[in-house]
Amino acid sequence: MAMPDVVTKYMAAAEIANDAIKEVTKALKPGVRIVEICQLGDDYILKRTSAVYNKSKKVDKGIAFPTCLSVNNVVGHFSPFADHPAVIRAGDLVKM
């Protein structure tokens, strides 16, 4: 690429996203509310992005798309409201 800084930022974002997936995977246990796991993923991303690129000009950082867990027959993009009661059950198929 003509702009190495852009590549560096994409690589940092990829590392944060991959680490967030690992953290979310650790939290997937029967009985845990889906919304809590999604919030954990979002919080992890916000924490990590707040620690990079602080010395130069202001860089917009944060979550481009919220953490989503689609369980069993849900096709994709399930990011529930805070009061949603859905929980992970043993044997569920979870897509991140």
C-alpha positions in Angstrom: 0.0 0.0 0.0 1.0 3.6 -0.6 0.2 4.6 3.0 2.0 2.3 5.6 0.2 4.1 8.5 -3.1 2.9 7.2 -1.9 -0.7 7.1 -0.6 -0.4 10.6 -4.0 0.8 11.8 -5.8 -2.0 10.1 -3.3 -4.5 11.6 -3.9 -3.0 15.1 -7.7 -3.2 14.6 -7.4 -6.8 13.5 -5.4 -7.7 16.6 -8.0 -6.1 18.8 -10.8 -7.8 17.0 -9.1 -11.2 17.3 -8.4 -10.7 21.0 -12.0 -9.7 21.6 -13.2 -12.9 19.9 -10.9 -14.9 22.3 -12.4 -13.0 25.3 -15.9 -13.6 24.2 -15.2 -17.3 23.6 -13.9 -17.7 27.2 -17.2 -16.2 28.5 -19.4 -18.7 26.6 -20.8 -20.9 29.3 -24.2 -22.3 30.0 -26.4 -20.0 32.0 -24.7 -16.7 31.0 -26.9 -14.1 29.5 -26.2 -13.3 25.9 -26.4 -9.6 26.5 -23.6 -9.8 29.2 -21.3 -11.6 26.7 -22.0 -9.0 24.0 -21.3 -6.2 26.5 -18.1 -7.9 27.5 -17.0 -7.9 23.9 -17.9 -4.2 23.4 -16.2 -3.2 26.6 -13.0 -5.1 25.6 -12.9 -3.3 22.2 -13.4 0.1 23.8 -10.7 -0.5 26.4 -8.2 -1.6 23.8 -9.0 1.1 21.3 -8.8 3.8 23.9 -5.1 2.9 24.5 -3.9 3.4 20.9 -3.0 6.4 18.8 -3.3 9.0 21.6 -0.2 11.0 21.0 -0.9 12.6 17.6 -4.0 14.3 16.3 -7.4 13.1 17.4 -8.3 9.8 15.9 -11.9 8.5 16.0 -11.9 5.1 17.7 -14.4 2.7 19.0 -16.9 0.1 17.9 -18.0 0.1 14.2 -20.4 -2.8 14.8 -21.5 -4.1 18.2 -20.6 -7.6 19.4 -23.3 -10.0 18.2 -24.0 -13.6 19.2 -26.4 -15.5 17.0 -27.6 -18.6 18.8 -29.0 -21.7 17.1 -31.6 -20.7 14.5 -30.8 -17.0 14.6 -29.0 -16.3 11.3 -26.9 -13.3 12.4 -26.4 -9.9 14.0 -28.2 -10.6 17.4 -27.1 -7.9 19.8 -29.9 -7.8 22.4 -31.1 -4.9 24.6 -29.9 -4.9 28.2 -33.1 -6.4 29.6 -33.2 -9.4 27.1 -33.4 -12.7 29.1 -31.8 -15.0 26.6 -29.0 -17.2 28.0 -26.5 -19.7 26.6 -27.5 -23.3 27.1 -25.4 -26.4 26.9 -25.3 -27.6 23.3 -26.2 -24.3 21.8 -24.5 -23.4 18.5 -23.2 -19.8 18.8 -22.0 -17.7 15.9 -19.9 -14.6 16.6 
